[in-house]
Every structure is written in C-alpha cells, then in structure tokens.
C-alpha cells in the first residue's frame, strides 16, 4: 500500500519542485502558488461531481465520455484560476504561467489519485496501474495546465487578444488530454511519452524564456535610465520622444500634458526599481526597503486617473507599456 501511495501521489510534486528550482529569476509568488494548489484540489472535486452528473445523464459510453467530454470539462475547470490570474495581469512570463499551471494540475491529480487509492487500492494489486497514474496521468494533468499558461502568455506577448490566447491555450490542453485518454497506444507507452515530452518541452521553454527575460531586463533598463536622465536634466524636449510629447499640447490641456510628464518620470523610476528587484532576487541579495514606495505607487495611480484613457493611450508609445511592463509593477506592490 505504501508503494502505491508513493508512486501515485509523489512524482508529480517532485517535478513541480524541479520547476521551482529552475525558476532562477524567482518570478513565482508563494501566495499565488498556494492559491493555485488550492484551486487544483477544488477543481478536482468540482470535476468529480460534474463528470458523475454528465455520465449519468448523457447517452454515451464511458470510453467516449473519457476521450471527448471529460478533457473538455476538466481542462476548463483546471485552467479557470490560471485564466483569471492572466486576465488580472498577475502573470508576466511563460515561466511563471507554466509553474502556476503545473501546480494546479499537480494538486488536481493528487486529489484524483487519492480518490482512486481510497476506493480501489485494496482491490487492485497491479502496481503498474498506480505507476501509470502517478507518472503518466498526474504529469499529464500538470502538463496540460502548464501548456495552457505557456501558450496564453506566448500569444499575449505577441499582442494577441486575451480571447485568442485563451482559445489557443485551452484547445491545446484539451487535445493533449483527449489523446492521452484515448490510449491509442498502451498505457505504459503513453506514460513514457508523457514523461519524455512534458518535462523536456517545459525545460526547453524555460531556457528560451529566461534568455528573453534577461535581454528584456538589460535593454529596457538601459533605455529607461537614459530617458529618465534626460528628463531630470531638462533635456528631454531635445529628443524625438520629447518632440512627440510637446506636440501633444495641441490636443490636450497644458495641465494634463504636465501630468503626462510626471506620469512618465514616475513610471520610469518605478519600472527601474522593479527590474532592480528582479535582479536582486535572482542573485539572492538583500532587497532594501523603500518607505516612499507605497506613496509613489499611489501617486502613479492618481496620475493615471488624472490623464484619463486618452492621455494614457497618447503616452503608451513612449513607454511601450505591454503586459510585461505593467506586470512588473505588481512586484513592487507585493513588496
């Protein structure tokens, strides 16, 4: 019994620990990680009751339901919390999207396998079934949710809409889940394929994404330092960007243009602080406290409200504010 518990419940969490170890940039927030683990347990319970209801009321065989309907139900429930975090801009990169997603799938698989252990472990002495569930089904559940997070963030970083990003992510998750449940090959072969494809794919994406993050940090940090220096020296109007902002006086009141300048200056300062925070965390260095940080964040929000949507859209080309740039400010809010 102890061996069955170990092989069916533990492997997926060992892989999650490995993903957290690979996250050298320390992008994952522990509170959000706990929320995702909790949601995995909750979504597993919801899936059980919904699947039971649908099986009893739909005129389809168990094989058809398992291969075509269950993946749709379970992936939408699993990925619901991840979608909400992405929508609220709590996730900035594919790496943290993958980790949060895998943690949801890991907890989902834990609850599912625990149920099977309590119901059937005493009646089934075939250890291979529990190895398949622990190394195959569990990693599949974690992998599909991770792939949803990866594809969503990848699409959004290419400036796709959230709708299109969601469709691409959920379609891939459902397809992989459905193919796995079809058992087109033997369960053992399916398990081996999942163990090879999911970890290697995620590790490959981790390496590529970490390189792009470091490039983004270095290039934009230098650019922001230069722009902020020009502003504080009163030389910003001599640049092409400064000329563009001067031209806004013809379209906006003078007071609003002044607020735009203040917003840009404060945003650059906070953006540089957020990037510095990421660098310090990566190198396990002490993060100095800033007693003025909370006030500056409040001031930035007040300026954002003051310039309105029109002013915000007017200066967005100057700051190139995409999802990653807006996400990094949440690092400061978390302290």
C-alpha positions in Angstrom: 0.0 0.0 0.0 2.8 2.4 0.9 4.5 1.8 -2.5 1.1 2.5 -4.3 0.7 5.8 -2.4 4.3 6.9 -3.2 4.2 6.1 -7.0 0.7 7.6 -7.5 0.9 10.7 -5.4 4.6 11.9 -5.1 6.2 12.0 -8.6 4.2 15.0 -9.9 5.2 17.1 -6.9 8.8 16.2 -7.4 8.5 17.6 -10.9 6.9 20.7 -9.5 9.8 21.2 -7.1 12.2 20.8 -10.1 10.3 23.6 -12.0 10.6 25.9 -9.0 14.3 25.2 -8.8 14.7 26.0 -12.5 13.0 29.4 -11.9 16.3 31.2 -11.2 14.6 34.6 -11.7 12.2 33.7 -8.8 9.1 35.0 -10.6 6.7 32.9 -8.7 4.7 34.4 -5.8 4.3 32.0 -3.0 0.8 33.2 -2.1 -0.4 32.7 -5.7 1.3 29.3 -5.8 -0.7 28.2 -2.7 -3.9 29.6 -4.3 -3.2 27.6 -7.4 -2.6 24.4 -5.4 -5.8 25.0 -3.5 -7.7 25.6 -6.8 -6.3 22.3 -8.1 -8.0 20.5 -5.2 -11.2 22.4 -5.6 -11.4 21.9 -9.4 -10.8 18.2 -8.9 -13.8 18.0 -6.6 -15.9 20.0 -9.0 -14.9 17.8 -11.9 -15.8 14.7 -10.0 -19.4 15.9 -9.3 -19.8 17.3 -12.8 -18.4 14.3 -14.6 -20.6 12.0 -12.5 -23.7 14.1 -13.3 -22.9 14.1 -17.1 -22.1 10.4 -17.3 -25.5 9.6 -15.7 -27.4 11.9 -18.0 -25.6 11.7 -21.3 -26.3 8.7 -23.5 -22.6 7.9 -24.3 -20.3 5.1 -23.4 -17.6 5.6 -20.7 -14.9 5.4 -23.3 -16.5 8.1 -25.4 -17.0 10.3 -22.4 -13.5 9.8 -21.1 -11.9 10.6 -24.5 -14.0 13.5 -25.7 -16.1 15.1 -22.9 -14.0 14.7 -19.7 -11.0 16.5 -21.1 -13.2 19.5 -22.0 -14.8 19.6 -18.6 -11.6 19.1 -16.6 -9.3 21.5 -18.5 -11.8 24.3 -18.4 -12.2 23.9 -14.6 -8.4 23.5 -14.0 -7.4 26.5 -16.1 -10.1 28.8 -14.8 -8.0 30.1 -12.0 -4.9 30.4 -14.3 -7.0 32.4 -16.8 -8.1 34.8 -14.0 -4.6 35.4 -12.9 -3.5 36.1 -16.5 -6.5 38.4 -17.1 -5.7 40.4 -13.9 -2.1 40.7 -15.1 -0.7 38.7 -12.2 1.5 36.6 -14.6 4.1 38.3 -16.7 6.0 35.5 -18.4 5.7 32.0 -19.8 7.8 30.6 -17.0 5.5 31.6 -14.1 2.5 30.7 -16.3 3.9 27.2 -16.6 4.6 26.8 -12.9 1.3 28.1 -11.7 -0.4 25.9 -14.3 1.5 22.8 -13.4 0.8 23.4 -9.7 -2.9 23.4 -10.4 -2.6 20.2 -12.4 -0.4 18.6 -9.7 -3.0 19.3 -7.0 -5.8 18.1 -9.3 -4.0 14.9 -10.0 -3.2 14.4 -6.3 -6.9 14.7 -5.4 -7.9 12.4 -8.2 -5.3 9.7 -7.4 -6.1 9.9 -3.7 -9.7 9.2 -4.5 -8.8 6.2 -6.6 -6.4 4.9 -3.8 -9.1 5.1 -1.2 -11.7 3.4 -3.5 -9.7 0.8 -5.4 -6.2 0.3 -3.9 -7.3 -2.6 -1.8 -8.9 -4.4 -4.7 -6.2 -3.9 -7.3 -2.8 -5.3 -6.7 -1.4 -4.4 -10.2 1.3 -1.9 -9.3 1.7 -0.8 -12.9 -1.7 0.8 -12.8 -0.6 3.1 -10.0 2.7 3.8 -11.7 0.8 4.8 -14.8 -1.5 7.1 -12.8 1.4 8.7 -10.8 3.9 9.1 -13.6 1.5 9.4 -16.6 -1.9 10.7 -15.7 -0.6 13.0 -13.0 2.1 14.6 -15.1 -0.4 14.9 -18.0 -2.8 16.9 -15.8 0.1 19.2 -14.7 1.5 19.4 -18.2 -1.8 20.4 -19.9 -2.4 23.2 -17.4 1.2 24.3 -17.8 0.8 24.3 -21.6 -2.3 26.4 -21.3 -0.3 29.0 -19.3 2.6 28.9 -21.8 0.5 29.3 -24.9 -1.7 32.0 -23.4 1.3 34.1 -22.3 3.1 33.5 -25.6 0.1 34.7 -27.6 -0.4 37.8 -25.3 3.3 38.7 -25.6 2.8 38.6 -29.4 0.0 41.2 -28.8 -2.9 38.7 -29.5 -6.2 39.3 -27.7 -7.0 37.5 -24.5 -9.8 35.7 -26.3 -7.5 34.3 -29.0 -4.8 33.5 -26.4 -7.4 31.6 -24.3 -8.6 29.6 -27.3 -5.1 28.6 -28.4 -4.2 27.5 -24.8 -7.4 25.6 -23.9 -7.6 23.9 -27.3 -4.0 22.5 -26.9 -4.8 21.4 -23.3 -8.0 19.6 -24.3 -6.4 18.0 -27.4 -3.4 16.6 -25.4 -5.7 15.4 -22.6 -8.1 13.8 -25.1 -5.4 11.9 -27.0 -3.9 10.6 -23.7 -7.3 9.4 -22.6 -7.8 7.6 -25.9 -5.0 5.2 -25.1 -4.1 4.9 -28.8 -1.0 3.0 -27.5 -0.6 1.0 -24.4 -0.9 2.9 -21.0 2.8 2.2 -20.3 3.9 3.7 -23.7 1.6 6.7 -23.1 3.2 7.2 -19.7 6.7 7.1 -21.1 5.8 9.5 -23.9 4.2 12.0 -21.4 7.3 11.7 -19.1 9.6 12.5 -22.0 7.6 15.2 -23.8 6.2 17.3 -21.0 9.3 17.8 -18.9 11.6 18.3 -21.9 9.3 20.7 -23.6 8.8 22.8 -20.4 12.6 22.8 -19.6 13.3 23.9 -23.2 10.8 26.7 -23.0 12.2 27.7 -19.6 15.7 28.2 -21.1 14.4 30.2 -24.1 12.2 32.4 -21.9 14.8 33.1 -19.3 17.2 34.3 -22.0 14.5 36.6 -23.5 13.7 38.0 -19.9 17.4 38.8 -19.3 17.6 40.5 -22.7 14.4 42.5 -21.9 15.8 43.5 -18.5 19.2 44.7 -19.8 17.9 46.5 -22.9 15.0 48.2 -21.4 16.8 49.1 -18.2 19.5 51.0 -20.2 16.8 52.7 -22.3 14.9 53.8 -19.2 18.0 55.1 -17.4 18.8 57.2 -20.4 15.3 58.6 -20.8 15.0 59.4 -17.0 18.4 61.1 -17.0 17.3 63.3 -20.0 14.1 64.2 -18.1 15.8 65.2 -14.9 18.4 67.2 -16.8 15.7 69.1 -18.6 17.0 67.8 -22.0 14.1 65.6 -22.8 12.4 68.1 -25.1 15.5 67.8 -27.4 14.8 64.2 -28.2 12.3 62.8 -30.8 10.3 61.4 -27.9 10.3 64.8 -26.3 9.2 66.4 -29.6 6.3 64.0 -29.7 5.2 65.0 -26.2 5.5 68.7 -27.0 3.1 68.1 -29.9 0.5 66.8 -27.5 -0.1 70.3 -26.3 -2.1 70.9 -29.4 -4.5 68.1 -28.4 -4.6 68.2 -24.6 -4.8 70.9 -21.9 -1.5 72.1 -20.6 -2.2 70.7 -17.1 -2.8 67.3 -18.5 0.4 67.3 -20.5 2.3 68.2 -17.3 0.6 65.2 -15.6 1.8 63.1 -18.5 5.4 64.2 -18.0 5.1 63.4 -14.3 3.5 60.0 -15.0 6.3 59.1 -17.4 9.0 60.2 -15.0 7.5 58.3 -12.1 6.7 55.3 -14.2 10.3 55.1 -15.4 11.6 55.4 -11.8 9.3 52.6 -10.6 10.0 50.4 -13.6 13.7 50.6 -13.0 13.1 49.8 -9.3 11.1 46.7 -10.3 13.8 45.5 -12.7 16.4 46.0 -10.0 14.2 44.0 -7.6 14.1 41.1 -10.1 17.9 41.2 -10.4 18.4 41.2 -6.7 16.0 38.3 -6.2 17.8 36.3 -8.8 21.1 36.7 -7.0 19.7 36.2 -3.5 20.7 39.6 -2.4 19.1 41.7 0.3 16.2 43.8 -1.0 16.5 47.3 0.6 13.2 48.8 1.9 11.8 51.9 0.5 9.5 53.8 2.8 8.3 56.0 0.0 7.4 53.2 -2.4 3.7 52.9 -1.3 3.2 56.7 -1.7 4.8 56.6 -5.2 2.6 53.7 -6.3 -0.4 55.7 -5.1 0.8 58.8 -6.9 1.2 56.8 -10.1 -2.4 55.5 -9.9 -3.6 59.1 -9.2 -1.7 60.4 -12.3 -3.1 57.6 -14.3 -6.6 58.6 -13.3 -5.8 62.3 -13.9 -4.6 61.9 -17.5 -7.5 59.6 -18.3 -7.7 56.9 -21.0 -7.0 59.4 -23.8 -3.8 60.7 -22.2 -2.7 57.1 -21.3 -3.1 56.0 -24.9 -1.2 59.0 -26.1 1.9 58.3 -24.0 1.8 54.5 -24.3 4.0 54.5 -27.5 6.7 56.4 -25.5 6.8 53.9 -22.7 5.9 50.9 -24.8 3.7 49.6 -22.0 2.8 46.0 -22.8 1.6 43.2 -20.4 5.2 42.5 -19.2 5.8 46.2 -18.4 2.5 46.5 -16.5 3.1 43.2 -14.6 6.5 44.2 -13.3 4.8 47.0 -11.2 2.9 44.3 -9.3 6.3 43.2 -8.0 6.6 46.5 -6.1 3.0 46.2 -4.8 3.9 42.8 -3.3 7.0 44.4 -1.7 
